[in-house]
């Protein structure tokens, strides 16, 4: 915003304006740019990112059970990686080869459901 004000002041100097006019042009243009850009920047900062990455992107994805998964644990293949897993519902169990969905990630363990 200050660079825009400086550019406007330089343009005023090139047109023959005096020092006082240059300073006023710099102040007015810089202030106007700040008043326009600040709300836009504040709004974009408060929005959530459109793309999730890392473990935030995993809930809802499908995985294949490698070793039986129950309340005590097991192994799944998720996004090409082997993860430790446990069942979301303590009464459920999933056999090797079955497909499950990721409910959440708890530390390094995927919590799965049918």
C-alpha positions, 0 to 999 in steps of 0.5 A: 500500500505504501509502494502504491502511495509512493508510485502516485507521489512519484507520478505527481513529482513527474508532473511538476507538483511541489513537495507538499502536494507529493506528500499529500498524494502519498498519504491519501493514496496509501490510506485509501489502499489500506482502507480497501485492502484491509477488509479483503485481507481480513476476510480471506484470513478468516476463511478455512482453507479449501483443501485439507492436507495431512491427517485432516484429509483422511476422515471419510476415506476408504481403507482395506483391512490387512489384519483383523481390526477390533476394539483392541487394534489391527492394521489397515492400508490407507492411502498406500501406507500401513496404519494401526487401526481400531474399531469405532464401535467396540462391538464391531470387528472387521476381517482382513480384506474387508473395506472400512471408512476412516472415522477419525485419526487418533494420534497414529491410529486410524479409528474405522467404521464399516 
